[in-house]
């Protein structure tokens, strides 16, 4: 069986430099001296904060986003039917987004299964 030949290693040369400047080291076995560290630095203690589900929700959707969605939904409601505006609250908007998230996580063959007592 014939020996495989491998291509010669190519040197990546950054823009504006010549290969001589990049390969100016005397030896490939150069050792960088280790710095002496005499400090007493230690990592901070781990933070064990128990988050509630609503905290995770607001970390993904800030309260400002919920406020903006609510304001724009109410504005659209007035523009489409001035005699009967929807008057959506921020709590209702957050609940609606929560329902959308949960319906995306749990997959049922039909939407009616989301509202049945046997599948809750």
Phi and psi in degrees as a GROMACS rama.xvg file:
@    title "Ramachandran Plot"
@    xaxis  label "Phi"
@    yaxis  label "Psi"
@TYPE xy
-76.8446  144.373  UNK-2
-71.1344  140.089  UNK-3
-76.7611  140.967  UNK-4
-104.96  134.565  UNK-5
-105.419  145.38  UNK-6
-66.46  152.334  UNK-7
-64.5434  141.289  UNK-8
-62.0498  130.493  UNK-9
-94.7245  142.175  UNK-10
-96.4433  128.1  UNK-11
-79.6416  122.116  UNK-12
-110.648  118.828  UNK-13
-63.1068  154.053  UNK-14
-58.0169  137.349  UNK-15
87.5442  -1.34373  UNK-16
-116.196  149.315  UNK-17
-93.9926  164.048  UNK-18
-65.6295  -29.2899  UNK-19
-66.9167  -38.9984  UNK-20
-68.0451  -41.1523  UNK-21
-68.5157  -37.9506  UNK-22
-100.319  41.568  UNK-23
-85.6895  -1.07603  UNK-24
-69.6567  142.8  UNK-25
-69.6805  -38.0784  UNK-26
-143.994  147.042  UNK-27
-77.4051  -9.89016  UNK-28
-97.5389  23.5275  UNK-29
-62.5233  140.798  UNK-30
-116.358  127.895  UNK-31
-84.6338  129.292  UNK-32
-64.8684  140.954  UNK-33
-77.1983  141.381  UNK-34
-80.7982  142.023  UNK-35
-84.9264  123.016  UNK-36
-114.131  117.992  UNK-37
-112.882  10.983  UNK-38
-78.6793  174.237  UNK-39
-118.797  41.5951  UNK-40
-72.9399  132.257  UNK-41
-132.534  152.58  UNK-42
-66.2975  153.664  UNK-43
-66.3744  153.87  UNK-44
-65.6676  147.196  UNK-45
-65.3354  143.651  UNK-46
-96.4175  120.847  UNK-47
-109.167  84.4457  UNK-48
-103.611  126.397  UNK-49
-87.449  117.824  UNK-50
-94.1999  146.113  UNK-51
-86.6228  159.722  UNK-52
-55.8883  -35.6599  UNK-53
-66.5699  -29.197  UNK-54
-66.9691  -40.8199  UNK-55
-64.954  -39.6501  UNK-56
-59.6149  -49.3259  UNK-57
-73.966  -16.2506  UNK-58
-75.0424  -26.9716  UNK-59
-87.4365  -42.232  UNK-60
-118.671  103.266  UNK-61
-62.8527  160.061  UNK-62
-62.5927  -29.8726  UNK-63
-65.1064  -37.3523  UNK-64
-65.9777  -41.8409  UNK-65
-64.1778  -41.6621  UNK-66
-62.3371  -45.2709  UNK-67
-63.1757  -45.4001  UNK-68
-60.5599  -40.2948  UNK-69
-65.9196  -47.2231  UNK-70
-61.4095  -44.4595  UNK-71
-69.3591  -34.9196  UNK-72
-66.5007  -42.3153  UNK-73
-66.5929  -38.2273  UNK-74
-62.9015  -45.3195  UNK-75
-63.2087  -37.92  UNK-76
-61.9924  -41.8842  UNK-77
-69.1221  -37.7191  UNK-78
-68.237  -35.9783  UNK-79
-82.68  -34.4743  UNK-80
-146.682  87.8237  UNK-81
-63.2906  -24.0812  UNK-82
-78.4573  -19.7437  UNK-83
-141.14  73.6279  UNK-84
-69.6862  154.34  UNK-85
-75.9422  -36.2338  UNK-86
54.5522  63.082  UNK-87
-82.9406  135.92  UNK-88
-93.9959  164.916  UNK-89
-65.8476  -34.08  UNK-90
-64.6889  -43.5216  UNK-91
-63.3761  -38.3394  UNK-92
-65.4322  -43.1914  UNK-93
-64.254  -39.7309  UNK-94
-64.8654  -40.1501  UNK-95
-63.0585  -44.4956  UNK-96
-64.3488  -38.2711  UNK-97
-61.3951  -40.2338  UNK-98
-64.3569  -41.0517  UNK-99
-62.9585  -40.884  UNK-100
-64.6269  -47.9623  UNK-101
-64.4112  -36.6244  UNK-102
-72.1527  -19.1013  UNK-103
-83.6281  -25.2049  UNK-104
-80.5492  -47.1385  UNK-105
-94.0811  125.191  UNK-106
-104.767  119.303  UNK-107
-117.96  155.957  UNK-108
-67.3468  -23.5033  UNK-109
-144.258  151.373  UNK-110
-65.5421  -26.5147  UNK-111
-63.7304  -22.8886  UNK-112
-66.5599  -22.9623  UNK-113
-65.7374  -26.855  UNK-114
-106.987  4.20753  UNK-115
-86.6248  142.604  UNK-116
-64.4604  -31.341  UNK-117
-72.0935  -19.0885  UNK-118
-107.574  10.2512  UNK-119
